[in-house]
Amino acid sequence: MPPAPASHILGQTPRPRSDVTTTRQPFLRQGVRVTGSEAKLPAQAALRGTLGWVWTVLGPFLGLILITGLFAYLTRETGSFLTLYNWRIIAVQTVVVGVAALGMTLIMISGAIDLSVGSTIALVTVVVALIVKRLDPAMPLALKGGFALALAMCSGVLLGGVCGAINGALTAGLKVVPFIITLGSYKVYRGLAKWLSSSTTVYVPSDAKAWWFSRILAAEPEPRWLLVAPGVWVLALLALVLAIVLRQSVFGRYIYAVGSNEATARLCGVSVPRVRVWVYAIAGLATGLAGVLQFAYLSATGDSTTADGLELQVIAAVVIGGGSLSGGEGSVLGTLIGCLIMSVLNNGCVHARIPNPAQDVIIGVIIVAAVTLDRIRRGSR
């Protein structure tokens, strides 16, 4: 259904207008008879809103099908694109961007943005690698080869939450647009990653890795009944939790209300600064989890240069999935489809032997097209 006004989102019933009677026929407004064409205007507006919502939901599906069909045609001679193994690889390639994009979905629904996602992921990989490298040798023999790694990975998730909370607190406290705040934190977090790693790659000793670590993002899952890598199931579980939060909780209604109309949300009693901080903190936890998964994808390596520009792919995935840069719109399912579209593009270009520069051009065009479609969709309402 089309998004409701902020007062409806918050579960409040709008006051009836005193100048309009509620009788069915004839329609009266301040003593003037309303014609049939005027009476149809609300129904037409509701129909346009419903059609717009249907297009927002089905549009990403159609885009995914078209892109899949295009690359299936381009690789018809080898047939490697549509194999089960390749789609498992696509699922694995979607995990890091997907987890980060779920957090970005919350932020963009609330009418904000975060440009520090890639830098936060890089910082998390470096910190996790440093913790494992320094903590594992000091562990008792019974706890070696896994405990330090698990502890470091949990610390990485929390670090992402702290980074997100800082962004939210600065945005709410200084009352500065999120674009400026997160642009600054983008440089700060990247600089911290380079400083902590001395601008070099941090490697974790092989004896500090647990037996389960290499299976997190394995293309061939173990055990086989998992069907896909465990990291993909982590993404699915996080998506389910956030979907429930957005659609079934009061906090989720607050997020939509703030993004739809911040002034109205304030009048309805919503603490907008508190919502901002919590949204950025939760999204930061998701980004921290994405950093941990990126650490696993890099085979237990801390890299201060990794995930450079990843925030653009994350934002594009949310917008392609029906999210709006203006706030108040977006869904978990749409974001996941947007992430799949980005992964299919990257993977399909490789199988179609499209050069890397051309891939960058295609992704750039997709980002511009997604923003343009968002503006058209907003302007038509």
C-alpha positions in Angstrom: 0.0 0.0 0.0 1.1 3.6 -0.5 2.8 5.2 2.5 0.4 6.8 5.0 0.7 10.3 6.4 2.8 10.7 9.6 -0.2 11.0 11.8 -1.5 7.7 10.5 1.9 6.0 10.8 1.9 7.0 14.5 -1.5 5.4 15.0 -3.3 8.7 15.6 -6.7 9.5 14.1 -6.8 12.8 12.2 -9.4 15.3 13.4 -12.5 15.5 11.1 -12.8 18.7 9.2 -15.7 20.8 10.4 -16.3 22.3 7.0 -17.1 19.0 5.2 -20.1 16.9 5.9 -19.7 13.1 6.0 -22.9 12.2 4.2 -22.5 10.2 1.0 -24.8 12.1 -1.4 -25.0 14.9 -2.1 -21.5 16.0 -1.2 -21.5 19.5 0.5 -18.6 21.8 1.2 -19.4 25.0 3.1 -22.9 24.9 1.7 -21.8 24.4 -1.9 -22.8 21.2 -3.8 -19.7 19.2 -4.9 -19.9 17.8 -8.4 -19.4 14.1 -9.2 -16.0 14.8 -10.9 -14.7 16.5 -7.8 -15.9 13.7 -5.6 -13.9 11.2 -7.7 -10.6 13.1 -7.1 -9.8 11.4 -3.8 -10.5 8.0 -5.4 -8.2 8.8 -8.3 -5.5 10.0 -6.0 -5.7 6.8 -4.0 -5.6 4.7 -7.2 -2.5 6.6 -8.4 -0.9 6.0 -5.0 -1.7 2.3 -5.1 -0.3 2.0 -8.6 2.8 3.8 -7.6 3.3 1.4 -4.7 2.8 -1.6 -7.0 5.4 -0.2 -9.4 7.8 0.4 -6.5 7.5 -3.2 -5.4 7.4 -4.9 -8.8 9.9 -2.6 -10.6 13.0 -4.0 -8.9 11.8 -7.6 -9.7 11.4 -6.7 -13.3 14.8 -5.1 -13.4 16.4 -8.2 -11.9 14.7 -10.4 -14.4 15.8 -8.2 -17.3 19.4 -8.0 -16.2 19.5 -11.8 -15.6 18.1 -12.4 -19.0 20.5 -10.1 -20.7 23.6 -11.7 -19.2 22.1 -15.2 -19.8 21.9 -14.2 -23.5 25.4 -12.7 -23.6 26.9 -15.9 -22.0 24.8 -18.4 -23.9 27.8 -20.0 -25.6 29.5 -21.0 -22.3 26.4 -21.2 -20.2 28.4 -20.5 -17.0 26.2 -17.6 -15.8 23.1 -19.6 -15.0 24.8 -22.5 -13.2 24.0 -23.3 -9.6 27.6 -22.8 -8.5 27.7 -19.3 -10.0 24.5 -18.2 -8.3 26.0 -19.4 -5.0 28.9 -17.1 -5.7 26.5 -14.3 -6.5 24.8 -14.9 -3.2 28.1 -14.7 -1.4 29.1 -11.5 -3.2 25.8 -10.0 -2.1 26.4 -10.6 1.6 28.6 -7.7 2.5 26.8 -5.1 0.5 23.4 -6.5 1.5 24.1 -6.3 5.3 25.4 -2.8 5.0 22.5 -1.8 2.7 19.9 -3.1 5.3 21.4 -0.6 7.8 21.3 2.1 5.1 17.7 1.3 4.5 16.8 2.4 8.1 18.8 5.6 7.7 17.3 6.6 4.3 13.8 5.8 5.4 14.4 8.3 8.3 15.4 10.9 5.7 19.1 10.8 6.3 22.2 9.3 4.7 25.6 7.8 5.7 28.7 8.2 3.5 31.0 6.6 6.0 29.9 3.0 5.4 33.0 1.9 3.4 35.4 3.6 5.8 33.7 2.0 8.8 34.0 -1.5 7.2 37.7 -0.9 6.6 38.3 0.3 10.2 36.5 -2.8 11.5 38.6 -5.2 9.4 41.8 -3.6 10.7 40.7 -3.5 14.4 39.5 -7.2 14.2 42.8 -8.3 12.7 44.8 -6.4 15.3 42.8 -7.8 18.2 43.3 -11.4 17.0 47.0 -10.8 16.3 47.6 -9.5 19.8 45.1 -11.5 21.8 45.5 -15.0 20.5 49.2 -15.5 21.6 48.2 -14.6 25.2 45.3 -17.1 25.3 45.6 -20.4 27.2 46.2 -23.4 25.0 42.7 -24.6 25.4 41.3 -21.3 24.0 43.7 -20.9 21.1 42.5 -21.1 17.5 39.1 -19.7 17.8 38.2 -17.8 21.0 40.2 -14.7 20.2 38.8 -14.7 16.7 35.2 -14.9 17.9 35.8 -12.2 20.5 37.5 -9.9 18.0 34.6 -10.4 15.5 32.0 -9.5 18.2 34.2 -6.4 19.0 34.1 -5.5 15.4 30.3 -5.4 15.3 30.2 -3.3 18.4 32.8 -0.9 16.9 30.5 -0.4 14.0 27.7 0.4 16.4 29.8 3.0 18.1 30.8 4.6 14.8 27.1 4.8 13.8 26.1 6.2 17.2 28.7 8.9 16.9 27.3 9.9 13.5 23.8 10.0 14.9 24.8 12.0 18.0 26.6 14.6 15.9 23.8 14.9 13.4 21.2 15.3 16.1 23.3 17.4 18.5 24.8 19.8 16.1 21.7 19.9 13.8 23.9 19.7 10.8 22.7 17.8 7.7 23.8 14.1 7.7 25.6 14.5 4.4 28.2 16.9 6.0 28.6 14.9 9.2 29.1 11.5 7.5 31.3 13.1 4.9 33.6 14.1 7.7 33.4 10.7 9.4 34.1 9.1 6.1 37.6 10.7 6.2 38.1 10.2 9.9 37.3 6.5 10.0 39.4 5.8 6.9 42.3 7.8 8.4 42.0 5.8 11.7 42.2 2.6 9.8 45.3 3.7 8.0 46.9 5.0 11.2 46.2 1.8 13.2 47.5 -0.4 10.4 50.4 1.9 9.6 49.0 2.0 6.0 49.9 -1.7 5.6 47.9 -4.9 5.4 47.4 -6.7 8.8 47.6 -10.5 8.5 46.3 -12.9 11.1 48.4 -16.0 11.7 46.9 -19.2 10.3 47.0 -20.9 13.7 44.7 -18.2 15.1 41.9 -19.1 12.6 39.1 -21.4 13.8 37.9 -24.4 11.7 34.5 -22.6 11.1 36.0 -19.3 9.9 36.7 -20.3 6.3 33.1 -21.7 5.9 31.4 -18.4 6.6 31.5 -17.2 3.0 32.3 -20.5 1.2 30.8 -20.9 -2.2 30.3 -24.6 -1.4 28.6 -24.7 2.0 29.5 -27.2 4.6 27.4 -29.0 5.6 25.8 -29.3 2.2 22.2 -29.1 3.5 22.7 -25.4 4.2 22.4 -24.9 0.4 24.2 -21.5 0.5 27.0 -20.1 2.7 26.3 -19.4 6.3 26.9 -15.7 5.7 23.9 -15.7 3.3 21.7 -17.1 6.1 23.1 -14.3 8.4 21.9 -11.8 5.8 18.5 -13.4 5.6 18.1 -13.5 9.4 19.0 -9.8 9.7 16.6 -8.9 6.9 13.8 -10.8 8.7 14.5 -9.0 12.0 14.6 -5.5 10.4 11.5 -6.2 8.4 9.6 -7.0 11.6 11.0 -3.9 13.3 10.0 -1.7 10.5 6.5 -3.1 9.9 5.4 -4.3 13.3 7.0 -2.1 16.0 6.3 1.4 17.2 10.0 2.3 16.6 9.6 1.3 12.9 6.6 3.7 12.7 8.6 6.4 14.2 11.3 5.9 11.5 8.8 6.2 8.7 7.2 9.2 10.4 10.4 11.1 10.8 11.4 10.5 7.2 7.9 11.4 5.8 7.5 14.7 7.7 9.9 15.5 10.5 7.9 18.6 11.6 4.7 16.6 11.9 6.5 13.8 13.8 7.7 16.4 16.3 4.2 17.7 16.8 3.0 14.1 17.4 5.4 13.8 20.2 8.2 11.8 18.5 11.7 12.6 19.9 13.4 13.1 16.5 17.0 13.4 17.9 16.6 10.1 19.8 15.2 8.3 16.8 18.1 9.6 14.7 20.7 8.4 17.2 19.1 4.9 17.5 18.7 4.6 13.7 22.4 5.4 13.1 23.5 3.1 16.0 21.5 0.1 14.7 22.7 0.8 11.1 26.2 1.0 12.5 25.8 -2.4 14.1 24.8 -3.7 10.6 27.8 -2.0 9.1 30.1 -3.5 11.8 28.7 -6.9 10.9 29.4 -6.2 7.2 33.0 -5.3 8.2 33.3 -8.6 10.0 32.0 -10.4 7.0 34.4 -8.5 4.8 37.2 -9.6 7.1 36.1 -13.2 6.5 35.9 -12.5 2.8 39.5 -11.3 2.8 40.6 -14.5 4.6 41.3 -12.9 8.0 43.0 -9.8 6.7 42.7 -6.2 7.9 42.9 -3.8 5.0 42.6 -0.1 5.4 41.9 0.4 1.7 39.1 -2.1 1.4 35.5 -1.2 0.7 36.5 2.1 -1.0 33.4 3.5 -2.6 31.2 0.8 -1.2 28.8 3.4 0.2 27.8 4.3 -3.4 26.8 0.7 -4.2 24.9 0.5 -0.9 23.0 3.7 -1.5 22.3 2.7 -5.1 21.0 -0.7 -4.0 18.5 1.0 -1.6 17.3 3.4 -4.2 17.0 0.7 -6.9 15.0 -1.3 -4.4 12.4 1.5 -4.0 14.0 3.6 -1.3 13.9 7.4 -1.5 16.7 9.9 -1.0 14.0 12.2 0.4 13.0 9.7 3.2 9.8 8.1 4.2 10.0 5.2 1.7 11.9 1.9 1.5 11.6 -1.7 2.3 13.8 -4.6 3.3 12.7 -6.8 0.4 13.3 -4.0 -2.1 16.8 -3.4 -0.7 17.7 -7.1 -1.0 16.6 -7.1 -4.7 18.6 -4.0 -5.3 21.7 -5.7 -3.8 21.1 -8.7 -6.0 20.9 -6.4 -9.1 24.3 -4.9 -8.2 25.8 -8.3 -7.7 24.4 -9.8 -10.9 25.8 -6.8 -12.7 29.3 -7.3 -11.4 29.2 -11.1 -11.9 27.6 -10.9 -15.3 30.1 -8.4 -16.6 32.9 -10.8 -15.6 31.3 -13.7 -17.4 30.5 -11.6 -20.4 34.2 -10.5 -20.4 33.3 -6.8 -20.1 36.5 -4.8 -19.1 36.7 -3.4 -15.6 36.5 0.3 -16.8 33.3 -0.5 -18.6 31.9 -2.1 -15.5 32.6 1.1 -13.5 30.8 3.1 -16.2 27.8 0.7 -16.1 27.5 0.9 -12.4 27.8 4.7 -12.5 25.0 4.9 -15.0 22.9 2.6 -12.9 23.4 4.9 -9.9 22.5 8.0 -11.8 19.5 6.2 -13.3 18.3 5.1 -9.9 18.5 8.6 -8.5 16.7 10.0 -11.6 13.9 7.4 -11.3 13.6 8.3 -7.6 13.1 12.0 -8.5 10.6 11.1 -11.2 8.7 8.9 -8.8 8.5 11.6 -6.2 7.6 14.3 -8.6 4.7 12.3 -10.1 2.9 12.2 -6.7 
